[in-house]
Amino acid sequence: MSKIKDLQEVAEIISIAIAREQASIEYYKNAHRKATSESAKKTFSLLLEQERAHEAELRAQLHQIKAEIDLEHMK
């Protein structure tokens, strides 16, 4: 497989992971809204922030891979 195809495959996988993180974010938002105790709200808030951090990291990785793909196209 060429380097570009390898990078494109990784980018696709990361895009799928981002979508899953977004689904988790929505899940924890809803759970937070429905929670009745402060401890549950706090837990869901923490989980929500972790998922947002995961999504941000994945987006940074995707940006880097797309830049690598662009560089490979210029060769």
FENZIHU-V276899 format. One record per residue. N is the residue number from 1. PSI is psi in degrees with one decimal (NA if undefined). D_CENTER is the distance of its C-alpha to the mean C-alpha in Angstrom with 2 decimals. Layout:
n:psi:d_center
N:PSI:D_CENTER
N:PSI:D_CENTER
//
This chain:
n:psi:d_center
1:145.1:25.83
2:161.5:25.56
3:-39.7:23.17
4:-44.2:21.76
5:-39.2:21.22
6:-46.4:19.54
7:-39.3:17.13
8:-36.8:16.57
9:-43.2:15.91
10:-41.9:13.25
11:-40.1:11.65
12:-42.3:11.95
13:-42.6:10.45
14:-37.5:7.26
15:-40.0:7.41
16:-42.6:8.12
17:-37.9:5.39
18:-43.5:3.10
19:-38.9:6.48
20:-38.1:6.92
21:-41.6:4.77
22:-39.0:6.75
23:-39.7:9.64
24:-39.2:9.63
25:-46.8:9.74
26:-40.3:12.59
27:-48.6:14.19
28:-30.6:14.51
29:-47.7:15.73
30:-41.9:18.31
31:-39.5:19.27
32:-44.6:19.83
33:-36.4:22.00
34:-17.5:23.96
35:142.8:24.50
36:-23.5:28.10
37:153.1:28.35
38:-36.2:27.20
39:-38.2:25.96
40:-43.8:23.72
41:-43.0:22.45
42:-43.0:21.83
43:-47.6:19.96
44:-33.4:17.66
45:-43.2:17.19
46:-46.6:16.27
47:-38.5:13.75
48:-45.5:12.27
49:-36.6:12.11
50:-42.8:10.55
51:-38.8:7.58
52:-39.2:7.49
53:-40.7:7.97
54:-45.8:5.30
55:-43.6:2.82
56:-41.9:6.03
57:-42.8:6.65
58:-40.9:4.50
59:-38.5:6.05
60:-42.3:9.10
61:-42.1:9.38
62:-42.1:9.26
63:-43.3:11.79
64:-43.4:13.83
65:-40.6:14.09
66:-35.8:15.14
67:-39.9:17.66
68:-40.0:18.95
69:-45.0:19.45
70:-42.5:21.37
71:-40.4:23.45
72:-36.4:24.29
73:-28.8:25.46
74:-15.6:27.78
75:NA:29.49
//
